[in-house]
């Protein structure tokens, strides 16, 4: 860590003598004030809250702005041409950019460890370690979001998005305690809650850091296969499925629960990747030429060239089909019966809707001169999924409203059919726009 040049650069820039002296003095004054007005329990609580404010929230804000700040100061291109590997760059950004927040928060965390045992006992160390790993996970997530925002040209206002993750951190854990507030139910196991939170925070910290490294690999032009994103979605399926298992009841198998969470992860992730990745006409041309044998590399080169949202889209379809056939049906007769039921067709309808939306995005992204395809896609999705159905419903044209956005207005099987037709239309238009662009390039 000390030898990482990016981390050392941040330490030299951020840990000034003034900050090194002011942080412990201010933290000490706050703790003295709390101690004078309350008990040792109040001091431990103040220490944990102070760490959350300094390290988690303020440090996350700094991590979020690390890459956008490089872009604003026009030094990001020099970073990309340096000898740093994606892992080294990710480590420097995740731990170096918020180093001031870590330094200030460490004093409050020390107070929590000192005064916490009177209230929490040995669990004090578990809570402190969980807070540290959760902060690392959110800092890495903030670095990813900041880098994606910088690519999209949103470097000036990207920092505010991070506070949504702060709210998420404090809101989620309390919902999965179970009836016994000291235990968490996970796949039928009653696990002590602090141990469960600690292991979960360690796993999410590792995944988030890997995500940051692979995000920087894209900027450093390092080719990589999309296995990490699919593995993370599968991990979410197992982790989230274990929490949902006790709530799903006996009517849903554990395989179905894992597949359902996996489908939600890949589907929502596909939308996020669709609007954050840059998909260009040259990408389609490169993939087609590789498949035709004109470029070397074979399928490995194709998978490296595909945008990640397309891989996530395919994974969503695989999960939807497995939900249809794997857990319940027996032979083709069972498959046909399951298609006709609304519950089994809903995952397929959602996958078809995602396919339609991806085609709509490609209509704008694969134009010869694309202009903010993500913004145009969002605008048309609001129009198609909200404004037009609402207007048609008010006007009494329910049939037209159903044909525009069928979810919630008819069976899932009918929604699946309509979304498939819409997807065919959008992808046909996208292919036509791409083909016309290629013809124009050849003639010029």
GIMO-V482030 format. One record per backbone hydrogen bond with DSSP energy under -1.0 kcal/mol. NH is the residue of the N-H (numbers start at 1). CO is the residue of the C=O. Records with the same first field share a line. If there is no record, write none. Layout:
BEGIN
NH=CO + CO
END
This chain:
BEGIN
8=4
9=5
10=6
11=7
12=8
13=9
14=10
15=11
16=14
20=16
21=17
22=18
23=19
25=21
26=22
27=23
28=24
29=25
30=26
31=27
32=28
33=29
34=30
35=31
36=32
37=33
38=34
43=39
44=40
45=41
46=42
47=43
48=44
49=45
50=46
51=47
52=48
53=49
54=50
55=51
56=51
57=52
58=53
59=54
60=56
61=57
62=58
63=59
64=60
65=61
66=63
69=65
70=66
71=67
72=68
73=69
74=71
75=70
76=70
79=75
80=76
81=77
82=79
89=85
90=86
91=87
92=88
93=89
94=90
95=91
96=92
99=96
102=98
103=99
104=100
105=101
106=102
109=105
110=106
111=107
112=108
113=109
114=110
115=111
116=112
119=116
120=116
121=117
123=120
124=121
125=122
127=123
128=124
129=125
130=126
131=127
132=128
133=129
134=130
135=131
136=132
137=133
138=134
139=135
140=136
141=137
142=138
143=139
144=140
145=141
146=142
147=143
148=144
149=145
150=146
151=147
152=148
153=150
154=149
161=158
162=159
164=161
165=162
166=162
167=163
168=164
169=165
170=166
171=167
172=168
175=172
176=173
183=180
184=191
186=189
187=242
189=186
191=184
193=182
196=192
197=193
198=194
199=195
200=196
201=197
202=198
203=199
204=200
205=201
206=202
207=203
208=204
209=205
210=206
211=207
212=208
213=209
214=210
215=211
216=212
217=213
218=214
219=215
220=216
221=218
222=217
230=226
231=227
232=228
233=229
234=230
235=231
236=232
237=233
238=234
239=235
240=236
241=237
242=238
243=239
244=240
245=241
248=244
257=253
258=254
259=255
260=256
261=257
262=258
263=259
264=260
265=261
266=262
267=263
268=264
269=265
270=266
271=267
272=268
273=269
274=270
275=271
277=273
284=280
285=281
286=282
287=283
288=284
289=285
290=286
291=287
292=288
293=290
294=289
295=289
302=298
303=299
304=300
305=301
306=302
311=307
312=308
313=309
314=310
315=311
316=312
317=313
318=314
319=315
320=316
321=317
322=318
323=319
324=320
325=321
326=322
334=330
335=331
336=332
337=333
338=334
339=335
340=336
345=341
346=342
349=345
350=346
351=347
352=348
353=349
354=350
355=351
356=352
357=353
358=354
359=355
360=356
361=357
362=358
363=359
365=361
366=362
376=372
377=373
378=374
379=375
380=376
381=377
382=378
383=379
384=380
385=381
386=382
387=382
388=383
390=386
391=387
392=388
393=389
394=390
395=391
397=392
398=396
401=397
402=398
403=399
404=400
405=401
409=406
415=411
416=412
417=413
418=414
419=415
420=416
421=417
422=418
423=419
424=420
425=421
426=422
427=423
428=424
429=425
430=426
431=427
432=428
433=429
434=430
435=431
436=432
437=433
438=434
439=435
440=436
441=437
442=438
443=439
444=440
END
